[in-house]
Amino acid sequence: MFVNSYPEVPADEGVTRQVLSENSELMVVAFRFQAEGAEGKLHRHIHVQSTYVESGSFRFSINGSEFVVGPGDSFVIPSNAEHGCVCLSPGTLIDTFAPRRDDFL
């Protein structure tokens, strides 16, 4: 089967997560931030992560360096880098992980 449907689930407070597609090598996930101030708390994982800002604006921290992103911006987070974000205006981040985040299934 090539097309699957995954539920939207709570992530952090004011944030939901929905797997959009996945296989063992790759996963695409939408993170929807519903309010200013909602956070993706600082964390790290072995996966390489690419983030695309579909809408909204966010202040990101990667290994202690901070920057602000908005619609159309994208960047890569290396494996094991400590990272997180704060929502400055509600919106959606599209994250791609390699390999797949099995903890999201």
C-alpha positions as CSV (number, residue, x, y, z in Angstrom):
1,M,0.0,0.0,0.0
2,F,1.4,3.4,-0.9
3,V,-1.1,5.7,0.8
4,N,-1.8,5.4,4.5
5,S,-3.7,7.6,6.9
6,Y,-2.3,8.4,10.4
7,P,-4.1,10.1,13.3
8,E,-3.2,13.6,14.6
9,V,-2.0,13.1,18.2
10,P,-0.9,15.5,21.0
11,A,2.8,16.2,21.1
12,D,3.7,19.1,23.5
13,E,1.1,21.5,25.0
14,G,-0.6,23.4,22.2
15,V,1.1,21.2,19.6
16,T,-0.2,18.2,17.6
17,R,1.8,15.7,15.5
18,Q,0.6,13.8,12.4
19,V,2.7,11.3,10.5
20,L,2.1,12.0,6.8
21,S,4.1,9.2,5.3
22,E,6.8,6.7,6.3
23,N,8.9,3.7,5.5
24,S,11.9,2.3,7.4
25,E,14.3,4.8,5.8
26,L,12.3,8.0,5.9
27,M,9.3,9.7,7.7
28,V,7.4,12.9,7.0
29,V,5.5,14.5,9.9
30,A,3.4,17.6,10.3
31,F,3.7,19.5,13.6
32,R,0.8,22.0,14.1
33,F,1.3,24.8,16.7
34,Q,-2.0,26.2,17.8
35,A,-0.9,29.2,19.8
36,E,1.9,31.7,20.3
37,G,4.3,30.5,23.0
38,A,3.7,26.8,22.3
39,E,7.0,24.9,22.4
40,G,8.7,22.0,20.9
41,K,10.9,21.4,24.0
42,L,14.6,21.0,23.7
43,H,15.6,17.4,22.8
44,R,17.9,15.3,20.7
45,H,17.7,12.1,18.6
46,I,19.8,10.0,16.3
47,H,17.8,11.0,13.2
48,V,18.8,13.6,10.7
49,Q,15.9,16.1,10.5
50,S,14.9,18.5,7.8
51,T,12.3,21.1,8.7
52,Y,10.2,23.1,6.3
53,V,8.0,26.0,7.6
54,E,4.6,25.7,5.9
55,S,3.1,28.5,7.9
56,G,3.6,30.6,11.1
57,S,6.9,31.8,12.6
58,F,9.2,30.1,15.0
59,R,12.3,30.8,17.1
60,F,14.6,27.7,16.8
61,S,17.5,26.7,18.9
62,I,20.1,24.2,17.6
63,N,23.0,23.5,19.9
64,G,22.6,26.8,21.6
65,S,22.3,29.0,18.4
66,E,19.0,30.7,17.9
67,F,17.3,32.0,14.7
68,V,13.8,32.9,13.6
69,V,12.1,31.2,10.6
70,G,8.9,31.8,8.7
71,P,6.9,30.5,5.7
72,G,9.1,28.9,3.0
73,D,12.2,28.6,5.2
74,S,13.9,25.3,5.6
75,F,17.0,23.9,7.3
76,V,18.6,20.6,8.4
77,I,19.2,19.5,12.0
78,P,22.2,17.1,12.3
79,S,22.0,13.8,14.2
80,N,22.2,14.2,18.0
81,A,22.0,18.0,17.9
82,E,20.0,19.5,20.8
83,H,17.2,21.5,19.3
84,G,13.7,22.9,20.0
85,C,11.5,25.8,19.1
86,V,9.0,28.4,20.4
87,C,6.0,29.4,18.3
88,L,5.9,33.1,17.5
89,S,2.8,32.9,15.5
90,P,0.6,29.8,15.0
91,G,1.5,27.5,12.1
92,T,2.7,24.2,10.8
93,L,6.2,22.7,10.5
94,I,6.8,19.8,8.1
95,D,9.6,17.6,9.4
96,T,11.4,14.8,7.6
97,F,13.4,12.3,9.6
98,A,16.0,9.8,8.3
99,P,15.7,7.0,9.3
100,R,12.0,6.8,10.4
101,R,11.1,7.8,14.0
102,D,9.7,4.5,15.2
103,D,8.6,6.2,18.5
104,F,6.1,8.2,16.4
105,L,4.2,5.1,15.2
